[in-house]
Amino acid sequence: MQWSEIFDAVASRLNSNFAVGDPVAGRWLLAGIVIAAASILIVPLWRLVRPAVTLVHELGHAAVGVLSGRRFTGFVISPDMSGHTTTVGRTSGPGMVLTAAAGYPMPAIIGAGAIQAALAGRAGVVLLLILITLVVALFHARSLFTGGSLVLLIGLDGYLWWAGDRPWAAASVVWLGAVLLIGAWRHLAAVAFHGDRSQDPGLLASATRVPTAVWNLGFMLILAACTWWAWRVLEIPFGLTVEALLGGR
């Protein structure tokens, strides 16, 4: 294949992203959610997918830090699936607080948004945005494990994006959204129950004198709102109305 043919193929795929595709539905939608739940609840599978939740957590710190006027210098994801993001700026003030507070809510926000997009026929847009984000993040990786993980994710996401409007590609966006949303709850539960003051809620408590429990509660409310958002999006295809669950009462 010549370079001109490659460029034409990429341009064609990019143009198709601006057209609304078929929303993922039926067995593909159900499969995406069921596999996501299994990925979170089954420990060996959770160990495989947890880096995605950690990655969004760390990039959430980075994105909000940049928007707050800080400079993003790099991040690390460790083999034990912990992570660390470095931003440079004032050591106090709203920018620092917002940057530190962005990590735990971000997977839930992105997860609910991905589910919304997939059911609106915009799965290709999500995959393209993920691809761009991963490529940019690769230049800020500060460890071999982080860089290798990003290269693997770039290859996987690039393949799904190139697959186009196939239902299993769109279902993968639903799967990712559900993994991020449910995984956000698992991450927050772990830090809330363990009470590790070196984690974000403890650091925020030290910086603001607002108790750690209040920060955890605030994060829970955001996650609950994102969960409600995803639930409402799924009401129509699944009929998950409150009335249906109560037997029509």
KASULNOR-V573202 format. One record per residue. RES is the residue in one small letter. PHI is phi in whole degrees, -180 to 180 (999 if undefined). PSI is psi in radians with two decimals (none if undefined). Layout:
res=RES phi=PHI psi=PSI
res=RES phi=PHI psi=PSI
This chain:
res=m phi=999 psi=2.30
res=q phi=-80 psi=2.83
res=w phi=-60 psi=-0.68
res=s phi=-62 psi=-0.65
res=e phi=-69 psi=-0.64
res=i phi=-65 psi=-0.81
res=f phi=-62 psi=-0.71
res=d phi=-64 psi=-0.68
res=a phi=-66 psi=-0.74
res=v phi=-65 psi=-0.74
res=a phi=-62 psi=-0.70
res=s phi=-64 psi=-0.71
res=r phi=-67 psi=-0.67
res=l phi=-64 psi=-0.75
res=n phi=-63 psi=-0.63
res=s phi=-68 psi=-0.37
res=n phi=-65 psi=-0.44
res=f phi=-85 psi=-0.12
res=a phi=-95 psi=2.45
res=v phi=-74 psi=2.14
res=g phi=-91 psi=-3.07
res=d phi=-73 psi=2.31
res=p phi=-67 psi=2.47
res=v phi=-67 psi=2.33
res=a phi=-154 psi=3.14
res=g phi=64 psi=-2.48
res=r phi=-65 psi=-0.50
res=w phi=-68 psi=-0.71
res=l phi=-64 psi=-0.83
res=l phi=-62 psi=-0.73
res=a phi=-62 psi=-0.73
res=g phi=-61 psi=-0.72
res=i phi=-75 psi=-0.74
res=v phi=-65 psi=-0.76
res=i phi=-67 psi=-0.62
res=a phi=-64 psi=-0.77
res=a phi=-62 psi=-0.74
res=a phi=-64 psi=-0.65
res=s phi=-64 psi=-0.52
res=i phi=-85 psi=-0.68
res=l phi=-86 psi=-0.50
res=i phi=-89 psi=2.06
res=v phi=-55 psi=-0.85
res=p phi=-60 psi=-0.65
res=l phi=-70 psi=-0.66
res=w phi=-61 psi=-0.66
res=r phi=-65 psi=-0.49
res=l phi=-79 psi=-0.64
res=v phi=-96 psi=-0.25
res=r phi=-57 psi=-0.60
res=p phi=-56 psi=-0.53
res=a phi=-65 psi=-0.71
res=v phi=-68 psi=-0.76
res=t phi=-63 psi=-0.70
res=l phi=-62 psi=-0.82
res=v phi=-65 psi=-0.65
res=h phi=-57 psi=-0.90
res=e phi=-68 psi=-0.71
res=l phi=-70 psi=-0.42
res=g phi=-64 psi=-0.77
res=h phi=-56 psi=-0.81
res=a phi=-65 psi=-0.82
res=a phi=-64 psi=-0.81
res=v phi=-69 psi=-0.60
res=g phi=-61 psi=-0.79
res=v phi=-63 psi=-0.76
res=l phi=-65 psi=-0.43
res=s phi=-89 psi=0.07
res=g phi=94 psi=0.15
res=r phi=-92 psi=2.92
res=r phi=-109 psi=2.16
res=f phi=-84 psi=2.06
res=t phi=-108 psi=-0.31
res=g phi=161 psi=2.93
res=f phi=-151 psi=2.82
res=v phi=-137 psi=2.39
res=i phi=-115 psi=2.18
res=s phi=-92 psi=2.78
res=p phi=-58 psi=-0.45
res=d phi=-82 psi=0.09
res=m phi=75 psi=0.20
res=s phi=-81 psi=2.97
res=g phi=-151 psi=2.92
res=h phi=-153 psi=2.33
res=t phi=-120 psi=2.42
res=t phi=-114 psi=2.14
res=t phi=-125 psi=2.57
res=v phi=-111 psi=2.32
res=g phi=170 psi=-2.80
res=r phi=-62 psi=2.51
res=t phi=-86 psi=0.04
res=s phi=-149 psi=3.00
res=g phi=104 psi=3.03
res=p phi=-59 psi=-0.65
res=g phi=-61 psi=-0.76
res=m phi=-66 psi=-0.73
res=v phi=-65 psi=-0.81
res=l phi=-62 psi=-0.70
res=t phi=-62 psi=-0.81
res=a phi=-68 psi=-0.55
res=a phi=-83 psi=-0.18
res=a phi=-77 psi=-0.38
res=g phi=-63 psi=-0.98
res=y phi=-69 psi=-0.64
res=p phi=-74 psi=-0.45
res=m phi=-61 psi=-0.77
res=p phi=-59 psi=-0.66
res=a phi=-68 psi=-0.71
res=i phi=-64 psi=-0.84
res=i phi=-66 psi=-0.68
res=g phi=-63 psi=-0.84
res=a phi=-65 psi=-0.67
res=g phi=-64 psi=-0.66
res=a phi=-66 psi=-0.72
res=i phi=-64 psi=-0.76
res=q phi=-58 psi=-0.80
res=a phi=-66 psi=-0.73
res=a phi=-63 psi=-0.69
res=l phi=-79 psi=-0.15
res=a phi=-102 psi=0.14
res=g phi=79 psi=0.38
res=r phi=-115 psi=0.49
res=a phi=-61 psi=-0.65
res=g phi=-62 psi=-0.65
res=v phi=-65 psi=-0.74
res=v phi=-61 psi=-0.81
res=l phi=-63 psi=-0.65
res=l phi=-68 psi=-0.76
res=l phi=-64 psi=-0.68
res=i phi=-62 psi=-0.76
res=l phi=-61 psi=-0.80
res=i phi=-63 psi=-0.77
res=t phi=-62 psi=-0.74
res=l phi=-66 psi=-0.69
res=v phi=-64 psi=-0.77
res=v phi=-63 psi=-0.75
res=a phi=-63 psi=-0.54
res=l phi=-58 psi=-0.60
res=f phi=-74 psi=-0.17
res=h phi=-111 psi=0.10
res=a phi=-69 psi=2.39
res=r phi=-122 psi=0.41
res=s phi=-155 psi=2.75
res=l phi=-64 psi=-0.70
res=f phi=-64 psi=-0.74
res=t phi=-63 psi=-0.83
res=g phi=-63 psi=-0.75
res=g phi=-63 psi=-0.71
res=s phi=-63 psi=-0.71
res=l phi=-67 psi=-0.71
res=v phi=-61 psi=-0.74
res=l phi=-63 psi=-0.77
res=l phi=-68 psi=-0.62
res=i phi=-63 psi=-0.76
res=g phi=-63 psi=-0.77
res=l phi=-67 psi=-0.82
res=d phi=-67 psi=-0.68
res=g phi=-61 psi=-0.69
res=y phi=-65 psi=-0.79
res=l phi=-64 psi=-0.71
res=w phi=-65 psi=-0.74
res=w phi=-67 psi=-0.45
res=a phi=-65 psi=-0.31
res=g phi=81 psi=-2.39
res=d phi=-94 psi=0.38
res=r phi=-64 psi=2.45
res=p phi=-60 psi=-0.57
res=w phi=-72 psi=-0.46
res=a phi=-70 psi=-0.74
res=a phi=-67 psi=-0.65
res=a phi=-63 psi=-0.53
res=s phi=-65 psi=-0.54
res=v phi=-70 psi=-0.70
res=v phi=-62 psi=-0.78
res=w phi=-57 psi=-0.84
res=l phi=-62 psi=-0.78
res=g phi=-59 psi=-0.77
res=a phi=-68 psi=-0.67
res=v phi=-61 psi=-0.79
res=l phi=-65 psi=-0.73
res=l phi=-67 psi=-0.89
res=i phi=-69 psi=-0.66
res=g phi=-64 psi=-0.56
res=a phi=-62 psi=-0.70
res=w phi=-65 psi=-0.72
res=r phi=-67 psi=-0.73
res=h phi=-62 psi=-0.82
res=l phi=-67 psi=-0.69
res=a phi=-61 psi=-0.70
res=a phi=-63 psi=-0.81
res=v phi=-73 psi=-0.59
res=a phi=-70 psi=-0.71
res=f phi=-77 psi=-0.57
res=h phi=-81 psi=-0.44
res=g phi=66 psi=0.53
res=d phi=-74 psi=1.96
res=r phi=-75 psi=-0.10
res=s phi=-84 psi=-0.14
res=q phi=-85 psi=3.01
res=d phi=-53 psi=-0.84
res=p phi=-60 psi=-0.70
res=g phi=-67 psi=-0.71
res=l phi=-65 psi=-0.69
res=l phi=-67 psi=-0.65
res=a phi=-63 psi=-0.72
res=s phi=-67 psi=-0.62
res=a phi=-80 psi=-0.48
res=t phi=-117 psi=-0.19
res=r phi=65 psi=0.25
res=v phi=-89 psi=2.24
res=p phi=-57 psi=2.60
res=t phi=-56 psi=-0.69
res=a phi=-61 psi=-0.61
res=v phi=-68 psi=-0.73
res=w phi=-64 psi=-0.75
res=n phi=-61 psi=-0.71
res=l phi=-64 psi=-0.74
res=g phi=-61 psi=-0.75
res=f phi=-63 psi=-0.71
res=m phi=-62 psi=-0.68
res=l phi=-65 psi=-0.68
res=i phi=-66 psi=-0.77
res=l phi=-64 psi=-0.65
res=a phi=-65 psi=-0.70
res=a phi=-64 psi=-0.71
res=c phi=-66 psi=-0.67
res=t phi=-65 psi=-0.72
res=w phi=-63 psi=-0.71
res=w phi=-58 psi=-0.88
res=a phi=-64 psi=-0.69
res=w phi=-60 psi=-0.79
res=r phi=-65 psi=-0.62
res=v phi=-64 psi=-0.64
res=l phi=-86 psi=-0.10
res=e phi=-58 psi=-0.79
res=i phi=-68 psi=-0.93
res=p phi=-69 psi=-0.50
res=f phi=-104 psi=-0.20
res=g phi=67 psi=0.60
res=l phi=-86 psi=0.85
res=t phi=-80 psi=2.74
res=v phi=-61 psi=-0.68
res=e phi=-62 psi=-0.69
res=a phi=-67 psi=-0.71
res=l phi=-69 psi=-0.46
res=l phi=-93 psi=0.19
res=g phi=75 psi=0.50
res=g phi=86 psi=0.04
res=r phi=-81 psi=none
